Amino acid sequence: MGMDFYARVRHILESIPSGRVATYGQIAELAGAPKRSRHVAKVLKSAGQALPWHRVLGAGGKIRTQPPDQQAQLLRLEGVLVSGERVSLKQFGWTISPLAFAD
């Protein structure tokens, strides 16, 4: 039996390396449910500080947390360049094959 969606999301979130970012949509897709990006946010919110929430961004690399300052600061500590409230996904995006998390 495979992991349920929430467990898969947690596992994926824990796998994002320091200095890299992923989008809510990317994580949902890796978890096998590409239309459930809002549920990824729920997993992050319920986990509090236990997961690397600061490495997750909105589409286009936009910081979505409010206020954005704490997330930007944590990303900068990992060497990620934050310009305004955006991060270059081309430069800092986490690239991994969906097969890495397939059942």
N, C-alpha and C positions, 0 to 999 in steps of 0.2 A: 504494500500500500504506500502511495506517495504522500509526501507532506501536504498538509492543507495550505491554502494560499497564504495565510498569515505567517505560518512557520517558514514557508519558502521565502517570503519577503524578508523576514528577520535574518535568515541565513544569507541572503544576497546582500543585505545592508551591512552585515558583519564582514563581508568579503571585500567591500570597497576599500582599496588601499589608501593610505595616507597620501595626501598630495593629489588625489584624483577626485573627481565628482561624477555623479550620475543624475539623471533626471527621474522624476516620479514615473513618467511614461516608460522609460527604459527599464526601470525596476519592475514595473507591472508586466511588461513584456517578457522579461527574463523569468518572472514567476509563472508565466503561462496564461496570463489574463491581461492582454494589452489594453483593454478598455477600463481597467480598474485602477488608474493612477490615483484617483482620490482616496482609494482604500489604502494605498501606500502611505499617504499622509496620516491616516487614522492609526496605522501601525506605529509610525514614528511618534505620534502624539501620545499613544498609550504607553510606549516604552520609556518616555522621559529621556533622561540623559544616558540610558543604558546602551543606546545604539549611536553610531556616528551620524546623527541627524544633520549635522552641518555640511555633510558631503552630498546632500541631496538638494537639487535645484529644480526650478520650474523649466518649462520648455524654453529653449534658446539660452539657457544658462542663467536665468533670472533668479535672484534670491527672493524667496517667497515668505520667509518668516518675518514676523513683525515684533519688535523693530528689527531691521536687517543687520544692525551693527554687530551683534554678538556672533552671528553666523559668519559675517565677513571677517571678523577678527580671528575666529578659529581657523578659517580657511587660510588666511594670511600666515598664521603660525605654522601651517603645514607647507608653506611655499607657494600657495595658489595665489595668482594675481587676480585681485578683485578690482574692477573698474566701475565705479558708480555702484550699481547693484547687480552687476553682471560678471560672469566668468566665461572665458572662452572655452567652449566645449571642444573645439578643435585642438586647443593646447592642453587642457587639463581634464578632458573627458575620459572616463573609464571605458575602455573598449574591451569587450569580452564576448565570446560567442554564446548565444542562447543555449547551445548544446552543453555548456559547462554546468548548467543547472537543470538539465533535463532528467526526468526520472529514469 
